[in-house]
Amino acid sequence: MLSGLGVFILVEMMLGLGSSVQQPNIVLMVADDLGWADVPWHDALTIAPTLTGLANSGIILDRHYVQPICSPTRSALMTGKYPSRLGLQHDTINAGEPYGLMADETIIANYMKQLGYDCHGVGKWHLGYCSWALTPTQRGFDSFYGFYNGHETYYDKTTHKFFDFRLDRPGEGGHVDEDVIWSANGTYSAYLYAERAAKVISEHDVETAPLFLYFAHHNVHFPNEVPIRYFQMYEGIVQNVKRRTLLAMVTAMDDAAEVVVSALKQAGMWENTVFIFFSDNGGPIEGIGNGQVNYPLRGGKYSYWEGGVRSASFIYSPMLPGGQVNQELLHVTDWLPTLTHLGACGVHGDPGCQGPLLGDIDGVNQWSMIAKGAKSNRTEFLVNIDQKANNAAIRMGPWKLYQGNPGKGDWPPPPRLNEKLYNKQFSEDQKVRAEYENDHQYIFLDRSYDKLKVQLYNVEYDPAETKEVSKQNKDIVQILTDRLDYYKSRAVEPRNVPRDPASDPTQFGGCWTPWLDSC
């Protein structure tokens, strides 16, 4: 971390005293477990007018990749590093487990603070809280409103039967001023997050600092909970109850996005705002799946298949050209160098402008790709290396290599394609689409490759990953294997540990809270 003088020198070097650089406000909105086909630009039945408008008027990031599950994606987003270098590549950080994103890792909020931003977090943390040093307001955020764990109920705010909802602010002497919000019990969480975000925006002083708002939704993670009015909006449109509830949760999330956009407009901040949206992983298709769809992509959350790691995403700003679909490669680790560059240099900054020094990270600055339509600054990315699961995957160019079991690799289509829903409730175009997809589902039934130790797919030619081609491309397999070996040489062992009995919330008034001096 830099001292106050170091921060001043850093900002002076990048921005220059008296510089004309206009630092934009940045809203980084992350959905939870949203499937590839859970957004209106991939499924027209989804009701989400705000996100639809922003996506269609902005830049849809069609090749945006993340990690296959929550904590790993969030660690990559915050640090710009692959989770296998952080020991966070296996599973997630569960309630009461004494580890997390290590306190000595500098995260995006630290950098944005150094650039002069006010930084606020809303929603889900899920990067560990065994000690206060791991929590958001000890890592650059001026406030955090939400919950620490990976999931909870939307109304009573409990996980594993105990409460988890708070407002944290930095306190004196390195302490955290915490306020457990017991009054949140009974109110749908998306309402509360939207209200808090609007309050942060309305109270922000644009004359003194730009705003960095990290809005990490809980929607559409399980459990299936949504106000009835959203469920009723799909009456006569979606018959399957699980799918209908899921899409209703998307619509509730869209309303929260509308609150944020309206608040920014009312505060006179919208014209100088960059708004980013993506999902932390694909939708689950097994076990706890609650209606998400990744079709026609293969697999889902927990898996390395495209349905697990290719994320519905867009970026919008009144300052950027719109109405585009960008098909260049972008990885979640890229947001740290991209947004710090944006914060230092502005939307239309001098080409020679440099963001802060970020050290040995895996992400690359993609602002020229986004703002100017340039080629991506990456040609490959590590999907993951998991020593506990004994699997790994990498993408290089159009090729994607799997070692070991990549996870469940089904292609479940939307429920309406499996039910007798060809009725007057669907337009002719929708009927044609459904009939076409049903007629062609036979190509998605070949599971003969599941037991192979190595699999290779050309995901540009075959995005649904239906044709395994390792035998025909042994030279490509060797090239990707060698590159994967390099990443393995940089990986550390997973740091997962069991729940610590000392974390028992009954010792802290019934609320999940940090319990160790260090961890």
Beta strands, then each sheet from edge to edge (+ up, - down):
strand 1: 25-31
strand 2: 59-61
strand 3: 64-65
strand 4: 118-124
strand 5: 143-147
strand 6: 158-159
strand 7: 162-163
strand 8: 166-170
strand 9: 176-180
strand 10: 211-216
strand 11: 273-279
strand 12: 313-316
strand 13: 324-326
strand 14: 330-331
strand 15: 380-386
strand 16: 391-396
strand 17: 399-403
strand 18: 454-458
sheet 1: 9+ 8- 5+ 4+ 10+ 1+ 11+ 12- 2+ 13+
sheet 2: 3+ 14+
sheet 3: 6+ 7-
sheet 4: 15+ 16- 17+ 18-
end
